[in-house]
Structures are given as C-alpha cells and as structure tokens.
Amino acid sequence: MAEAESPPEKTTVNIRMTETFLNDVDTTWKGHGFNSRSEFIRAVLRDALKHPEFNRADLKAMLAGEAEIREGRTHDSADVKSTFGLDGHAYGNDE
C-alpha cells in the first residue's frame, strides 16, 4: 500500500498594517464567510497570482457598479446600448 503524501509545510509570514486597514480586512473576511483572517488572505493572494491581469482599476469599477446596484441606480439594456452606441444587430439579435 502506498504511503499518503504529507501536506506541504507551512511558513508563517508577518505583515504590518494600520489598525483601520486590519479592521476592514476583518469585516470583509467575516462578511464573506471565511473561517479565519488567514484563510481570507491566502484566498486573496491566490486570486492575485492566478489573475494578475485583474488590476485595481478593474476592482474600483466593479465596486462602483455594485454600489450603484445597492443604491438602486441601475440601467436597462436600452440605456447601455444608447450610452455605448450599440444596437441589437451587433450581437446577432433583432432588437
């Protein structure tokens, strides 16, 4: 019978941040269902390594869009098409 592989060794990494930023981190990981601060930070770093093309400007735009949705400031498809000069034919539909 083959011997089971042991999990990779873990190393502790210390980082410094302001208390305010740490409070934001704690609020975020708890609000998103992570079991711990460490689990959240590992997930964020893993995502940053897997998707380096996703940058701060993209994140800001996404968060701004989410804020608009929460505030009820949404746009229907006609608004979007008008704003960006699109018509239904560009996407193969007959609108």
C-alpha positions in Angstrom: 0.0 0.0 0.0 1.4 3.4 -1.0 2.2 5.9 1.8 0.0 9.0 1.8 1.7 12.2 1.0 2.0 14.7 3.8 0.7 18.2 3.3 3.2 20.9 2.3 5.0 22.6 5.1 3.6 26.0 6.0 5.6 29.0 6.9 4.4 31.9 9.0 4.6 35.4 7.3 4.2 38.5 9.3 2.9 41.7 7.7 2.3 45.2 9.1 -0.8 47.3 8.5 -2.7 50.0 10.2 -5.4 49.1 12.7 -8.0 50.7 10.4 -7.0 48.5 7.5 -6.9 45.4 9.7 -10.5 46.3 10.8 -11.5 46.5 7.2 -9.9 43.1 6.5 -11.6 41.5 9.5 -15.0 43.0 8.5 -14.5 41.7 4.9 -13.5 38.1 5.8 -16.3 37.7 8.3 -18.8 39.2 5.9 -17.8 36.8 3.1 -18.0 33.6 5.1 -14.3 32.8 5.5 -13.4 30.8 8.6 -10.4 33.0 9.5 -8.3 36.0 8.6 -5.6 33.7 7.3 -7.9 31.8 5.1 -9.2 35.1 3.6 -5.7 36.5 3.0 -4.5 33.2 1.4 -7.5 33.3 -0.9 -6.9 36.9 -1.9 -3.2 36.2 -2.6 -4.1 33.0 -4.6 -6.5 35.0 -6.7 -3.9 37.7 -7.3 -1.4 35.1 -8.5 -4.0 33.4 -10.7 -5.4 36.6 -12.3 -2.6 39.1 -12.5 -4.4 41.0 -15.3 -7.1 41.9 -12.8 -6.0 45.3 -11.6 -7.0 48.0 -9.1 -8.9 50.0 -11.8 -11.0 46.9 -12.6 -11.7 46.4 -8.9 -12.8 50.0 -8.4 -15.1 49.8 -11.5 -16.7 46.6 -10.2 -17.2 48.0 -6.7 -18.7 51.2 -8.1 -21.1 49.1 -10.1 -22.1 47.1 -7.1 -22.6 50.4 -5.1 -24.9 51.7 -7.9 -26.9 48.4 -7.7 -27.3 48.6 -3.9 -28.5 52.2 -4.3 -31.0 51.3 -7.0 -29.2 53.2 -9.7 -29.4 50.5 -12.4 -29.6 50.8 -16.1 -31.7 48.9 -18.6 -30.3 47.4 -21.8 -31.6 50.3 -23.9 -29.7 52.8 -21.7 -26.5 50.8 -22.0 -26.9 50.4 -25.8 -27.5 54.1 -26.1 -24.6 55.1 -23.9 -22.1 52.9 -25.8 -23.6 53.4 -29.3 -24.6 49.7 -29.6 -27.6 48.2 -31.4 -29.1 44.8 -31.2 -27.8 43.7 -34.6 -24.1 43.8 -33.4 -24.9 40.8 -31.2 -27.0 38.8 -33.7 -30.4 39.6 -32.2 -33.2 41.6 -33.7 -33.9 44.2 -31.1 
